[in-house]
């Protein structure tokens, strides 16, 4: 590639390089150029004759190579939008999904009635759930935990970057380091994929952390652990809400019922797949 390249030529080159690995290679090329130049999409398209510096050309080619190898855009850009937040994500941290915003939505009517609620986010990853709830309910008291030190570091960075101060992050394997506290709401997007699942996106399987994706017992082990142990950490009539795979809702509802939860219900995503299930602790 040339030492200097016009924006127009860079878009064309990126579109060609990404045509076999991206659903929308034009948009992805623009996203990379926005990241590299610090310019908006509008500005890039308005001045197609502007040129990239030699360093920017090199960086662009490296980014195209990474994407060509299947690496998710979120890791290349080190950024992902979630809810109303801009979040840092890096290798070793699960990339937040639009489906997880459904979990946040399911929490809103509960917290609207109890805005000073105590909330526990299990397996926080980038901090996306905890920080979205904290942004919506600044008087809530939130603990967010993860077994990964990398995740905790990234989540703390995201809290500072978004000026959110009502979340305490800590390392914990599920409930292992949670002592002497009861919560009005426990939320989690735990690992729920069967290790033998042949339908998992190869890009996800290759690049995202296994510990955040896969669970034993056909994907149910961690969710069942959370269901079985949450009553000890929930206040009277406290609520547990979990995200899960689109074919798992029936067994999760049954396991909640078997463990004494009431008011059990599931919510669907835009494809009408049940992806979120919640239940309330009995008094």
C-alpha positions in Angstrom: 0.0 0.0 0.0 1.2 3.5 -0.7 2.7 5.7 2.0 -0.2 8.2 1.6 -3.7 7.3 0.7 -6.8 9.5 0.1 -9.9 8.8 2.2 -11.8 7.8 -1.0 -9.1 5.3 -2.0 -8.8 4.0 1.6 -12.6 3.3 1.7 -12.4 1.5 -1.6 -9.4 -0.6 -0.4 -11.0 -1.4 2.9 -14.3 -2.4 1.2 -12.4 -4.8 -1.1 -10.4 -6.3 1.7 -13.4 -6.9 3.9 -15.9 -8.1 1.4 -15.6 -11.8 2.4 -15.5 -11.3 6.2 -18.0 -8.5 6.9 -21.7 -8.1 6.3 -21.2 -4.5 5.4 -17.6 -3.9 4.3 -18.2 -0.3 3.4 -19.4 0.6 6.9 -16.7 -1.4 8.6 -14.0 0.4 6.5 -15.5 3.7 7.5 -15.6 2.7 11.2 -11.9 1.8 11.1 -11.1 5.1 9.4 -13.1 7.0 12.0 -11.1 5.3 14.7 -7.7 5.9 13.0 -8.3 9.5 12.1 -10.6 10.7 14.9 -12.9 12.2 12.3 -16.6 11.7 12.0 -18.2 9.6 9.2 -19.7 12.8 7.9 -16.4 14.6 7.8 -14.7 11.6 6.1 -17.3 11.5 3.3 -17.4 15.3 2.9 -13.7 15.5 2.2 -12.8 12.3 0.3 -9.6 13.9 -1.2 -8.0 14.3 2.3 -5.1 11.9 2.8 -4.0 9.5 5.6 -0.5 9.9 6.9 2.0 7.2 6.5 1.5 6.1 10.1 -2.3 6.1 9.6 -1.9 4.0 6.4 0.2 1.4 8.3 -2.3 1.3 11.2 -5.2 0.9 8.8 -3.6 -2.0 7.0 -2.9 -3.7 10.4 -6.5 -3.2 11.4 -7.7 -4.6 8.0 -5.5 -7.6 8.5 -6.9 -8.3 12.0 -10.5 -8.0 10.7 -9.6 -10.2 7.7 -8.5 -12.9 10.2 -12.0 -12.7 11.7 -11.2 -10.7 14.8 -14.4 -8.8 16.0 -14.6 -5.1 15.3 -15.2 -4.4 18.9 -11.7 -5.7 19.8 -10.0 -3.9 17.0 -11.7 -0.6 18.0 -11.4 -1.5 21.7 -14.9 0.0 22.0 -18.6 -1.1 22.1 -21.8 0.9 22.6 -24.2 -0.5 25.1 -27.4 1.1 26.3 -26.4 4.8 26.5 -22.7 4.0 27.3 -19.5 3.9 25.3 -17.6 0.9 26.8 -14.0 -0.2 26.4 -13.6 -3.9 25.5 -10.4 -5.8 25.0 -9.5 -9.4 24.4 -10.4 -11.5 27.4 -13.6 -9.5 28.0 -17.0 -10.6 26.5 -18.3 -8.2 23.9 -21.7 -6.8 25.1 -24.6 -7.9 23.0 -27.9 -6.1 22.1 -29.8 -9.1 23.7 -28.3 -8.1 27.0 -30.0 -4.8 26.9 -33.2 -6.8 27.3 -32.0 -7.7 30.7 -31.5 -4.1 31.6 -35.0 -3.3 30.3 -36.4 -6.1 32.5 -34.9 -4.4 35.6 -36.4 -1.0 34.9 -39.9 -1.5 36.3 -38.5 -3.2 39.4 -36.1 -0.4 40.1 -38.6 2.3 39.3 -40.4 1.2 42.4 -37.2 0.9 44.5 -34.6 3.4 43.3 -32.3 2.9 46.2 -32.2 -0.9 45.7 -29.2 -3.0 46.5 -28.1 -4.8 43.3 -25.7 -7.6 42.6 -24.3 -8.2 39.0 -22.8 -11.6 38.7 -20.1 -12.1 36.0 -20.0 -8.4 35.1 -17.5 -8.6 32.3 -17.1 -5.1 30.8 -19.5 -3.8 33.5 -22.2 -3.2 30.9 -25.2 -4.3 33.0 -24.2 -2.8 36.3 -23.2 0.5 34.6 -26.4 0.8 32.6 -28.4 0.3 35.7 -26.2 2.7 37.7 -26.7 5.3 35.0 -30.4 4.9 35.1 -30.6 4.8 38.9 -27.8 6.8 40.5 -29.2 6.2 44.0 -29.0 2.4 43.6 -26.1 0.6 45.4 -24.5 -1.9 43.1 -21.9 -4.6 43.5 -20.5 -6.1 40.3 -18.2 -9.1 40.5 -16.2 -11.3 38.1 -13.7 -14.0 38.4 -11.4 -12.3 35.8 -9.0 -9.6 37.0 -8.9 -8.3 33.4 -12.7 -7.8 33.4 -12.6 -6.0 36.7 -9.9 -3.7 35.5 -11.9 -2.9 32.3 -15.2 -2.5 34.2 -13.6 0.0 36.6 -12.1 1.9 33.7 -15.6 2.0 32.1 -17.1 3.3 35.3 -14.6 6.2 35.5 -14.9 6.9 31.8 -18.7 7.3 32.1 -18.5 9.2 35.4 -20.4 6.5 37.3 -19.6 6.2 41.0 -22.3 4.0 42.5 -20.9 0.6 41.5 -18.3 -1.3 43.5 -16.4 -3.9 41.5 -14.8 -6.9 43.1 -13.3 -10.3 42.1 -15.5 -13.2 43.1 -16.4 -16.5 41.6 -20.1 -16.0 41.6 -21.1 -15.7 45.3 -17.7 -16.8 46.8 -16.6 -13.4 48.1 -20.1 -12.0 48.8 -20.7 -12.0 52.6 -23.3 -10.6 54.9 -25.3 -8.7 52.2 -28.8 -9.2 50.9 -29.9 -7.7 47.6 -33.2 -6.5 46.2 -32.1 -7.6 42.7 -29.6 -10.0 41.4 -28.8 -9.9 37.7 -26.5 -12.1 35.5 -25.5 -12.9 32.0 -23.6 -16.0 32.8 -22.0 -18.6 30.4 -24.8 -20.7 28.9 -23.4 -22.2 25.7 -23.1 -26.0 25.5 -19.4 -26.9 24.7 -20.8 -29.2 22.0 -22.9 -26.5 20.3 -22.1 -26.7 16.6 -24.0 -23.5 15.8 -21.8 -21.1 17.7 -20.4 -18.3 15.5 -16.8 -19.2 14.6 -15.7 -15.6 15.2 -17.1 -15.7 18.7 -15.6 -19.1 19.5 -12.1 -18.1 18.2 -11.8 -14.7 19.8 -14.1 -14.3 22.9 -13.2 -15.8 26.3 -14.3 -19.4 26.8 -14.9 -18.8 30.5 -17.7 -16.2 29.6 -19.3 -18.4 26.9 -19.3 -22.1 27.8 -20.9 -24.0 30.8 -21.0 -27.6 31.8 -24.1 -29.8 31.8 -25.2 -28.7 28.3 -24.8 -25.0 29.2 -26.9 -25.0 32.4 -24.3 -25.4 35.1 -23.6 -21.8 36.0 -27.2 -20.6 35.6 -28.5 -23.5 37.8 -25.8 -22.6 40.4 -27.0 -19.0 40.4 -30.6 -20.0 40.7 -29.9 -22.4 43.6 -27.8 -20.0 45.6 -29.5 -16.6 45.0 -32.3 -17.1 47.6 -29.6 -16.9 50.3 -28.6 -13.5 49.0 -32.0 -12.0 48.1 -34.0 -9.9 50.4 -37.7 -10.8 51.0 -39.4 -10.7 47.6 -36.1 -9.9 45.9 -35.8 -10.7 42.2 -33.4 -12.8 40.2 -33.1 -12.0 36.4 -30.8 -14.0 34.1 -30.0 -14.0 30.5 -29.9 -17.5 28.7 -29.9 -19.3 25.4 -33.0 -19.1 23.3 -33.9 -22.8 23.9 -33.2 -22.8 27.6 -36.1 -20.9 29.1 -38.4 -23.8 29.9 -35.8 -25.7 31.9 -34.7 -22.5 33.7 -38.3 -21.6 34.6 -38.7 -25.2 36.0 -35.5 -24.9 38.0 -36.6 -21.6 39.5 -39.9 -23.2 40.5 -38.1 -26.2 42.0 -36.0 -23.8 44.1 -39.0 -21.9 45.5 -39.2 -18.8 43.2 -42.6 -17.3 42.4 -43.8 -14.9 39.7 -41.6 -16.6 37.2 -41.7 -15.2 33.6 -39.6 -15.0 30.5 -39.1 -12.2 28.0 -38.5 -12.5 24.2 -36.0 -10.8 21.9 -36.8 -9.3 18.6 -36.8 -12.8 17.0 -39.4 -13.8 19.6 -37.0 -16.1 21.3 -37.2 -16.3 25.1 -33.9 -14.9 26.3 -34.5 -13.4 29.8 -36.1 -15.2 32.7 -36.9 -13.8 36.2 -38.3 -15.0 39.4 -39.0 -13.7 42.9 -37.8 -15.1 46.2 -40.7 -16.2 48.4 -40.9 -14.5 51.8 
